[in-house]
Amino acid sequence: MQDGIFWSRFFKVKSKIHAPSKDGSNDFANNHKYTKLETLLDHITPALQEENIYFHFEDVNSENQAGVTCHFKVVLSDSIVSEYSQTTTVDKGKRDPQGTGSCYTYCKRYLMLSMFGFGDPNNREKWVSTDDDAHYATNAKVDTKKLQAECKKAGIEEQLIFNAVGIKSWEDATDKDVAVIQQRLKDYKARMAA
């Protein structure tokens, strides 16, 4: 099997679609808006199937963590010609059926959002993910002066950056926010250079 077949088809899909609308609200995180899993899957599945990419989730469960593995397959002439799998797990907040089920749903959603790198639906460049609320989990602050200068040089509006990671200013940025911005900036520069 050839890994390149999956990635070339996947990137075709990724380049054609935009982020679906945020149709959910988390009451426990200051009404943080997010894209529901059902909406996300309804949005990406037809686009993947156009490139003959099919996927399914496999639950992953241990005493302290739960999550999913997403298995992607490229099927041509009834044969699997390329495969790719990615696993995402999180620590269980509660060790009961509802807690485990929440982990499964959370991991499915974030795995797909991360794979597609969805950005703000109003952002034509689609350069950053806007559905990452990881900053709620950490409050480690970092020096962002160099990153600010790089973003300014690339011509990226600050408000777009802030919206992308859910912050109001550079002072609010955590180490996780900075890591997301740095990766998306790198991807953005590569696309602009192509």
C-alpha positions in Angstrom: 0.0 0.0 0.0 1.1 3.5 -0.7 0.8 6.2 2.0 1.2 8.9 -0.5 -2.1 8.1 -2.1 -4.0 8.8 1.1 -2.2 12.1 1.8 -2.5 13.5 -1.8 -6.3 12.8 -1.8 -6.7 14.0 1.8 -5.0 17.3 1.0 -7.3 17.8 -2.0 -10.2 17.4 0.3 -8.7 19.7 2.9 -8.1 22.4 0.3 -11.7 22.4 -0.9 -13.7 22.6 2.3 -14.0 25.2 5.0 -14.8 25.0 8.7 -18.5 24.2 9.5 -20.4 26.6 11.7 -20.2 26.5 15.4 -23.6 25.2 16.5 -22.9 24.1 20.0 -22.2 26.0 23.3 -20.4 24.8 26.4 -22.1 26.1 29.5 -19.2 25.1 31.6 -16.6 27.1 29.7 -18.1 30.6 29.5 -20.5 29.5 26.7 -17.6 28.7 24.5 -18.9 28.0 21.0 -17.9 24.9 19.2 -18.8 22.7 16.2 -20.9 19.6 17.2 -19.5 16.3 16.2 -22.6 15.5 14.1 -22.3 18.7 12.2 -18.6 18.2 11.6 -19.0 14.6 10.3 -21.9 15.6 8.1 -19.6 18.3 6.7 -16.5 16.3 6.0 -17.8 12.8 5.1 -19.2 13.7 1.6 -16.0 15.6 0.7 -13.8 12.6 1.8 -16.0 10.2 -0.2 -15.6 12.3 -3.3 -11.9 11.3 -3.1 -12.8 7.7 -2.2 -11.6 8.1 1.4 -13.7 6.3 4.0 -13.2 6.3 7.7 -14.4 4.7 10.9 -13.7 5.2 14.6 -12.5 2.6 17.0 -13.0 3.3 20.7 -9.9 3.2 23.0 -10.5 2.7 26.7 -8.3 2.1 29.7 -8.7 2.6 33.4 -7.6 6.3 33.3 -8.0 7.3 29.7 -10.5 7.0 26.8 -10.5 8.2 23.2 -10.6 6.9 19.6 -8.5 5.8 16.7 -9.7 7.0 13.4 -8.9 4.6 10.5 -8.9 6.2 7.1 -8.9 4.0 3.9 -8.6 4.9 0.2 -10.7 2.4 -1.7 -10.4 2.1 -5.5 -12.0 -0.6 -7.6 -13.1 -2.4 -4.4 -9.6 -2.6 -3.1 -7.9 -0.7 -0.2 -4.9 1.0 -1.8 -3.8 3.3 1.1 -4.5 3.5 4.9 -3.8 5.9 7.7 -4.8 5.8 11.4 -4.5 8.4 14.1 -5.3 7.9 17.8 -6.3 10.6 20.3 -7.0 10.0 24.0 -7.7 12.1 27.1 -7.7 11.5 30.8 -11.1 10.5 32.1 -12.7 13.2 34.3 -15.2 10.6 35.6 -14.9 6.9 35.6 -18.5 6.1 34.6 -20.3 5.5 31.3 -21.2 9.2 30.7 -17.6 10.3 31.4 -16.2 7.7 29.1 -18.7 8.5 26.4 -17.8 12.2 26.7 -14.1 11.3 26.1 -15.0 9.4 23.0 -17.0 12.3 21.5 -14.4 14.9 22.5 -11.6 12.9 20.9 -13.5 12.3 17.7 -14.3 16.0 17.3 -10.8 17.2 18.1 -9.1 14.6 16.1 -11.0 15.6 13.0 -10.7 19.4 13.7 -6.9 18.9 14.1 -6.6 16.8 11.0 -8.4 19.3 8.8 -7.0 22.4 10.6 -10.3 24.2 10.2 -10.2 27.9 10.6 -12.6 30.7 11.1 -15.4 30.3 8.5 -15.0 34.0 7.6 -11.3 33.6 7.1 -10.4 32.9 3.4 -6.9 31.8 4.4 -8.2 29.1 6.8 -4.8 29.3 8.5 -5.7 28.6 12.1 -8.1 26.4 14.1 -10.7 28.4 16.0 -12.2 25.6 17.9 -9.3 24.8 20.3 -10.3 25.6 23.9 -7.1 24.1 25.3 -6.2 27.5 26.9 -8.9 26.7 29.5 -6.8 23.8 30.7 -3.6 25.7 31.4 -2.7 29.2 32.5 1.1 29.1 31.7 2.0 32.4 30.2 4.9 32.8 27.6 6.8 35.5 25.9 5.2 36.2 22.6 7.2 39.2 21.2 9.0 37.2 18.6 5.8 35.4 17.5 4.0 38.8 17.3 6.7 40.1 15.0 6.5 37.0 12.8 2.8 37.2 12.4 2.9 41.0 11.7 5.6 40.4 9.0 3.4 37.7 7.4 0.5 40.2 7.3 -1.8 38.3 9.6 -4.3 40.4 11.5 -4.0 40.2 15.3 -7.7 39.8 15.8 -7.7 36.7 13.6 -5.0 35.2 15.7 -6.8 36.0 18.9 -10.1 34.5 17.6 -8.2 31.4 16.4 -7.1 30.4 19.9 -9.8 32.1 21.9 -7.8 34.9 23.6 -8.3 38.6 23.8 -4.7 39.8 23.7 -1.2 38.5 23.4 -0.9 38.6 27.2 -3.5 35.9 27.5 -1.6 33.5 25.3 -0.5 30.2 27.0 2.2 27.8 25.8 -0.5 25.8 24.0 -1.8 28.8 22.3 1.7 29.7 21.1 2.3 26.2 19.8 -0.9 26.3 17.8 -0.1 29.7 16.4 3.4 28.8 15.5 2.3 25.6 13.6 -0.4 27.4 11.7 1.9 30.3 10.9 4.4 27.8 9.5 1.7 26.1 7.4 0.4 29.5 6.2 3.9 30.6 5.1 4.4 27.3 3.2 1.1 27.8 1.4 1.9 31.4 0.5 5.3 30.3 -0.9 3.8 27.6 -3.1 
